[in-house]
């Protein structure tokens, strides 16, 4: 992650169109993340299955370290500018509060997801995780927003598409175990994190987004490592575990840290400055499709039957309809030009 890439002045990325494009890139990268995690946290790994919290500690720790260097470079660049740029700075207390809150929501969501998958199937977890799409618009109602019929229709399409995509076995097994309850809680927490991120990030100047993201990543890494220690890992055992990782596994961890964690969380924060969280959730509905694409390319896995293909089509349609609904809502709220 380079400083130029993160702190560039391209106006296009500061618009709603640029935000939508960023979120689609993030969705694709999150899809690849599924394959990387599946490889590391199952027996497919060369050194054996990696502990979920160990994996979170590594990926978020690497991401935080990368964002720290970016933030440091950005701060040096800003210090070299005129003193007039200091007007754009936000109080440090605001950054700390926002970063800490978002880190708590994100960590709890990942924790419930990791633990829940130990007690339920991956397909049921994917289905229950898709309920984030439904919950984000509901949370937006708490802000007094009006959610259009087209947006609710997109949510319904995304829900049906996910159900078809994961298959009938997920429907039969959902809501039937302790793991399903945890996965439902994880979906709710991811929804809260996205909803709160939209509200908080719009209170933060663009120059502080990198620092906010760095703080969020560092706190999640710290929380995750505390869980590693709580599981009974000693420091010598942690070092021994890391020393047994194969070069390919380190490459996967570093890729997750730099690309699908550091870049993606920064890009999400930037996009939510201009894109509503409910629209972002609908764009993320396509994540399982990208996961299937990368699973086919890297692991040779294929979709199961025509239901999955129909589900993928509905997910794409829901994502496009959600973006169209947002564009239409903003067009309807714009004041009409005055006539002479």
C-alpha positions as CSV (number, residue, x, y, z in Angstrom):
1,X,0.0,0.0,0.0
2,X,1.8,3.2,-1.1
3,X,1.2,6.7,0.2
4,X,0.5,8.0,-3.3
5,X,-2.2,5.4,-3.8
6,X,-3.9,6.1,-0.5
7,X,-3.6,9.8,-0.3
8,X,-4.0,10.7,-4.0
9,X,-6.0,13.8,-4.9
10,X,-8.1,12.3,-7.7
11,X,-11.5,14.0,-7.4
12,X,-13.3,11.0,-9.1
13,X,-12.9,8.8,-6.0
14,X,-14.5,11.5,-3.9
15,X,-17.8,11.2,-5.8
16,X,-20.6,8.7,-5.4
17,X,-19.6,7.1,-8.7
18,X,-16.1,6.7,-7.5
19,X,-17.3,5.3,-4.2
20,X,-19.5,2.7,-5.9
21,X,-16.5,1.7,-8.1
22,X,-14.3,1.3,-5.0
23,X,-16.9,-0.8,-3.2
24,X,-17.1,-3.1,-6.2
25,X,-13.3,-3.6,-6.1
26,X,-13.5,-4.2,-2.4
27,X,-16.3,-6.8,-3.0
28,X,-14.1,-8.6,-5.5
29,X,-11.1,-8.6,-3.1
30,X,-13.3,-9.8,-0.1
31,X,-14.3,-12.7,-2.3
32,X,-10.7,-13.7,-2.8
33,X,-10.3,-13.4,0.9
34,X,-12.7,-16.4,1.4
35,X,-10.4,-18.7,-0.6
36,X,-7.3,-17.5,1.3
37,X,-8.9,-18.0,4.7
38,X,-10.3,-21.4,3.7
39,X,-6.8,-22.5,2.7
40,X,-5.1,-21.3,5.8
41,X,-7.7,-22.4,8.4
42,X,-8.3,-25.9,7.1
43,X,-6.1,-28.9,6.8
44,X,-5.3,-27.8,3.3
45,X,-2.6,-25.7,4.8
46,X,0.9,-27.2,4.6
47,X,1.5,-26.7,8.3
48,X,-2.0,-27.7,9.4
49,X,-5.0,-25.6,10.1
50,X,-4.2,-22.2,11.5
51,X,-6.2,-20.9,14.5
52,X,-8.8,-18.4,13.5
53,X,-7.7,-15.8,16.0
54,X,-4.1,-16.3,15.1
55,X,-5.0,-15.6,11.5
56,X,-6.9,-12.5,12.5
57,X,-3.9,-11.3,14.6
58,X,-1.5,-11.7,11.7
59,X,-3.7,-10.2,9.0
60,X,-4.8,-7.2,11.0
61,X,-1.4,-6.7,12.5
62,X,0.3,-6.6,9.1
63,X,-2.5,-4.3,7.9
64,X,-2.0,-1.9,10.8
65,X,1.7,-1.8,10.3
66,X,1.3,-1.0,6.6
67,X,-1.2,1.8,7.3
68,X,1.0,3.2,10.0
69,X,3.8,3.8,7.5
70,X,1.2,5.3,5.1
71,X,-0.1,7.6,7.8
72,X,3.4,8.6,8.8
73,X,4.3,9.5,5.2
74,X,1.0,11.4,4.9
75,X,1.7,13.3,8.1
76,X,5.1,14.3,6.9
77,X,3.7,15.5,3.6
78,X,1.0,17.5,5.4
79,X,3.5,19.1,7.8
80,X,5.4,20.3,4.8
81,X,2.4,22.2,3.5
82,X,1.2,25.6,4.5
83,X,-0.3,26.0,8.0
84,X,-3.6,26.7,6.3
85,X,-4.1,23.0,5.8
86,X,-4.3,22.5,9.6
87,X,-7.9,23.8,9.5
88,X,-8.9,20.4,8.0
89,X,-7.6,18.5,11.0
90,X,-10.0,16.8,13.4
91,X,-9.5,16.7,17.2
92,X,-7.4,13.6,18.2
93,X,-10.1,12.6,20.7
94,X,-12.6,12.3,17.8
95,X,-10.3,10.0,15.9
96,X,-9.6,7.9,18.9
97,X,-13.3,7.6,19.8
98,X,-14.4,6.8,16.2
99,X,-11.6,4.3,15.6
100,X,-12.2,2.5,18.9
101,X,-15.9,2.1,18.4
102,X,-15.5,0.8,14.8
103,X,-12.8,-1.6,16.0
104,X,-15.0,-3.0,18.7
105,X,-17.9,-3.7,16.2
106,X,-15.6,-5.2,13.7
107,X,-13.7,-7.4,16.1
108,X,-16.9,-8.8,17.7
109,X,-18.4,-9.5,14.3
110,X,-15.3,-11.4,13.2
111,X,-15.1,-13.2,16.5
112,X,-18.7,-14.5,16.4
113,X,-18.2,-15.5,12.8
114,X,-15.1,-17.5,13.5
115,X,-16.5,-19.2,16.5
116,X,-19.9,-19.8,14.9
117,X,-18.4,-21.6,11.9
118,X,-17.0,-24.2,14.3
119,X,-20.6,-25.2,15.1
120,X,-22.4,-24.8,11.8
121,X,-21.9,-25.4,8.1
122,X,-20.2,-23.0,5.7
123,X,-23.3,-22.7,3.6
124,X,-25.6,-21.9,6.6
125,X,-23.0,-19.4,7.7
126,X,-23.0,-17.7,4.3
127,X,-26.8,-17.6,4.3
128,X,-27.1,-16.1,7.7
129,X,-24.3,-13.7,7.0
130,X,-26.3,-12.3,4.1
131,X,-28.8,-10.9,6.6
132,X,-26.5,-7.9,6.9
133,X,-28.1,-6.8,3.6
134,X,-31.5,-6.6,5.3
135,X,-30.3,-5.2,8.6
136,X,-28.3,-2.2,7.3
137,X,-31.4,-0.5,5.7
138,X,-33.4,-1.2,8.9
139,X,-30.6,0.6,10.9
140,X,-30.7,3.5,8.5
141,X,-34.4,4.0,9.4
142,X,-33.1,4.9,12.9
143,X,-31.5,8.0,11.3
144,X,-34.9,9.1,10.0
145,X,-34.0,8.1,6.4
146,X,-36.6,7.1,3.9
147,X,-35.7,3.8,2.2
148,X,-37.2,3.6,-1.3
149,X,-39.3,0.7,-2.5
150,X,-36.7,-0.1,-5.1
151,X,-34.1,-0.5,-2.4
152,X,-36.3,-2.8,-0.4
153,X,-37.0,-4.8,-3.6
154,X,-33.2,-5.0,-4.1
155,X,-32.8,-6.3,-0.6
156,X,-35.4,-9.0,-1.2
157,X,-33.7,-10.0,-4.5
158,X,-30.3,-10.2,-2.8
159,X,-31.8,-12.4,0.0
160,X,-33.4,-14.8,-2.5
161,X,-30.3,-14.8,-4.6
162,X,-28.2,-15.8,-1.6
163,X,-30.6,-18.6,-0.7
164,X,-30.4,-20.0,-4.2
165,X,-26.6,-19.5,-4.4
166,X,-25.8,-21.5,-1.2
167,X,-28.3,-24.2,-2.0
168,X,-31.3,-25.9,-0.3
169,X,-29.0,-27.6,2.3
170,X,-28.3,-24.2,3.9
171,X,-32.0,-23.5,4.2
172,X,-32.6,-26.8,5.9
173,X,-29.8,-26.4,8.4
174,X,-30.2,-22.7,9.2
175,X,-31.4,-21.5,12.6
176,X,-30.9,-25.0,14.0
177,X,-27.7,-24.8,16.0
178,X,-25.7,-22.7,18.4
179,X,-23.4,-21.8,15.6
180,X,-26.3,-20.4,13.6
181,X,-27.2,-18.0,16.5
182,X,-23.6,-16.8,16.5
183,X,-23.5,-16.3,12.7
184,X,-26.8,-14.3,13.0
185,X,-25.2,-12.2,15.7
186,X,-22.1,-11.7,13.5
187,X,-24.4,-10.5,10.6
188,X,-26.0,-8.0,13.0
189,X,-22.6,-6.7,14.2
190,X,-21.3,-6.3,10.6
191,X,-24.4,-4.3,9.8
192,X,-23.9,-2.1,12.8
193,X,-20.3,-1.6,11.9
194,X,-21.2,-0.5,8.4
195,X,-24.0,1.7,9.5
196,X,-21.8,3.4,12.2
197,X,-18.9,3.7,9.8
198,X,-21.0,5.7,7.4
199,X,-22.1,8.1,10.1
200,X,-18.7,8.5,11.8
201,X,-16.5,8.7,8.7
202,X,-18.5,11.7,7.5
203,X,-17.4,13.6,10.6
204,X,-13.7,12.9,9.9
205,X,-11.7,15.0,7.3
206,X,-10.2,13.1,4.4
207,X,-6.7,13.7,5.8
208,X,-7.5,11.6,8.9
209,X,-9.1,8.6,7.2
210,X,-5.8,6.8,7.0
211,X,-5.1,7.4,10.7
212,X,-8.5,6.3,11.6
213,X,-8.2,3.1,9.6
214,X,-4.7,2.4,11.1
215,X,-6.1,2.8,14.7
216,X,-9.1,0.5,13.8
217,X,-6.8,-2.2,12.4
218,X,-4.3,-2.0,15.3
219,X,-7.1,-2.4,17.9
220,X,-8.6,-5.4,16.1
221,X,-5.2,-7.0,15.9
222,X,-4.7,-6.4,19.6
223,X,-8.1,-7.8,20.6
224,X,-7.4,-10.9,18.4
225,X,-4.0,-11.5,20.0
226,X,-5.6,-11.3,23.4
227,X,-8.0,-14.1,22.3
228,X,-4.9,-16.1,21.1
229,X,-3.4,-15.9,24.6
230,X,-6.8,-16.7,26.2
231,X,-6.9,-19.9,24.2
232,X,-3.8,-21.1,26.0
233,X,-1.1,-20.1,23.5
234,X,2.1,-19.0,25.2
235,X,4.6,-16.6,23.5
236,X,7.1,-19.4,22.7
237,X,4.2,-21.5,21.2
238,X,3.1,-18.5,19.1
239,X,6.7,-18.1,17.8
240,X,7.0,-21.8,17.1
241,X,3.6,-21.8,15.2
242,X,4.7,-18.8,13.0
243,X,8.1,-20.5,12.3
244,X,6.3,-23.5,10.8
245,X,4.4,-21.5,8.3
246,X,5.4,-22.3,4.7
247,X,6.4,-19.4,2.3
248,X,3.2,-19.8,0.4
249,X,1.2,-19.5,3.6
250,X,3.1,-16.3,4.6
251,X,2.3,-15.0,1.1
252,X,-1.4,-15.6,1.7
253,X,-1.2,-13.9,5.1
254,X,0.7,-10.9,3.8
255,X,-1.7,-10.6,0.9
256,X,-4.7,-10.6,3.2
257,X,-3.0,-8.0,5.4
258,X,-2.0,-5.6,2.7
259,X,-4.7,-6.0,0.1
260,X,-7.9,-7.5,1.5
261,X,-7.6,-5.9,5.0
262,X,-5.6,-2.6,4.9
263,X,-6.6,-1.4,1.4
264,X,-10.2,-2.7,1.6
265,X,-11.0,-1.1,5.0
266,X,-9.5,2.2,3.9
267,X,-11.4,2.0,0.6
268,X,-14.6,1.2,2.4
269,X,-14.2,4.2,4.7
270,X,-13.5,6.5,1.7
271,X,-16.5,5.2,-0.2
272,X,-18.9,5.5,2.7
273,X,-18.2,9.2,2.7
274,X,-20.3,9.5,-0.4
275,X,-22.2,6.2,-0.7
276,X,-25.0,5.2,1.7
277,X,-24.4,2.1,3.9
278,X,-27.6,0.4,2.5
279,X,-26.2,0.7,-1.0
280,X,-22.8,-0.6,0.1
281,X,-24.4,-3.6,1.7
282,X,-26.2,-4.5,-1.6
283,X,-22.9,-4.2,-3.5
284,X,-21.3,-6.5,-1.0
285,X,-24.1,-9.0,-1.7
286,X,-22.0,-10.1,-4.7
287,X,-19.1,-11.2,-2.5
288,X,-20.1,-14.9,-2.6
289,X,-20.0,-14.8,-6.4
290,X,-16.4,-13.5,-6.4
291,X,-15.6,-16.1,-3.8
292,X,-16.9,-18.8,-6.2
293,X,-14.9,-17.3,-9.1
294,X,-11.6,-17.4,-7.1
295,X,-12.4,-20.8,-5.7
296,X,-12.7,-22.1,-9.2
297,X,-9.5,-20.4,-10.4
298,X,-7.4,-21.4,-7.4
299,X,-9.0,-24.6,-6.1
300,X,-10.9,-26.0,-9.0
301,X,-14.3,-25.8,-7.2
302,X,-17.4,-25.3,-9.2
303,X,-21.0,-24.1,-8.5
304,X,-23.5,-26.8,-7.7
305,X,-26.3,-26.8,-10.3
306,X,-28.6,-24.3,-12.0
307,X,-29.9,-22.9,-8.7
308,X,-26.5,-21.4,-7.9
309,X,-26.3,-19.8,-11.3
310,X,-29.8,-18.3,-10.9
311,X,-28.8,-17.1,-7.4
312,X,-25.7,-15.4,-8.8
313,X,-27.8,-13.7,-11.4
314,X,-30.2,-12.4,-8.8
315,X,-27.3,-11.1,-6.7
316,X,-25.9,-9.1,-9.6
317,X,-29.4,-7.8,-10.4
318,X,-29.9,-6.7,-6.7
319,X,-26.6,-5.0,-6.6
320,X,-27.3,-3.0,-9.8
321,X,-30.8,-2.1,-8.7
322,X,-29.5,-0.9,-5.3
323,X,-27.1,1.5,-7.0
324,X,-29.9,2.7,-9.4
325,X,-32.2,3.3,-6.4
326,X,-29.6,5.4,-4.7
327,X,-29.0,7.5,-7.9
328,X,-32.7,8.0,-8.3
329,X,-33.3,9.0,-4.7
330,X,-30.6,11.7,-5.0
331,X,-32.0,12.9,-8.3
332,X,-35.4,13.2,-6.8
333,X,-34.1,15.2,-3.8
334,X,-32.1,17.7,-5.9
335,X,-33.8,21.1,-6.1
336,X,-35.2,22.0,-9.5
337,X,-33.4,24.7,-11.4
338,X,-35.0,28.1,-11.3
339,X,-36.5,29.5,-14.4
340,X,-35.9,33.0,-15.5
